[in-house]
Amino acid sequence: MEAFEGQYPAVFSVILDFYIFSSSKYAIENCMADRDLAVYGAIFMPTSFINLVAGFVIRPYLTKLSGSWEGRDFRSFMGVIRQLAAIIAGLTVFAIGCAWFLGIPVLSMLYPKISYALKDCRTALILIILGGAGNAYVNLFYYSLIIMQKQPYFIGYAVVGVMAVSISTPFVRAAGILGGAMSYLILMVTLAGCFAVTSAVFYLGERKGRRGQND
């Protein structure tokens, strides 16, 4: 029973992660027409691509990150984190450039039945791509916490989960598809910030403790 109870935070984290990621879609579905949900689904698709590419970039570095942390090579550990953060930033800039010039035309070809509605969604598309970048940073700091064997990330999920309940529907009611994109961006950036701060606290605490032992 105790072993099972220890899994509760992880299980709730997975549930909240899925809800936070999808809350803007739920708000669109509840507050707008089926056509609007289809439009939002179309412009939401690129964020999945960003996360897929970021996952392929991050995973090969996990062994090096783990080895650096186990050996308490803090400089190497932070070097890899900074490198991955820079790669995600570069991918984001590239994705935004492509989306600004090509995103709507390409999506219009993929979804011809709603192409007339997509032409007004360029700004929402850019916001969603930025939100996807935030989600990629969430994954980066999530893995760093796992490697540091620190898993209080449920707290961050809980805080942002409350935010998702609070802002998603009001944003959609106020600004439609653009409001959904804004809420998604805010939630992803906030969650990434929570994970980044948590990772930094544990990293600095471990480094300070190791210096104290050496002294």
Secondary structure by P-SEA (a helix, b strand, c coil): caaaaaaaaaaaaaaaaaaaacaaaaaaaacccaaaaaaaaaaaaaaaaaaaaaaaacccaaaaaaaaaaacaaaaaaaaaaaaaaaaaaaaaaaaaaaaccaaaaaaaacccccccccccaaaaaaaaaaaaaaaaaaaaaaaaaaaccccaaaaaaaaaaaaaccaaaaaaacaaaaaaaaaaaaaaaaaaaaaaaaaaaaaaaaaaaaaaac
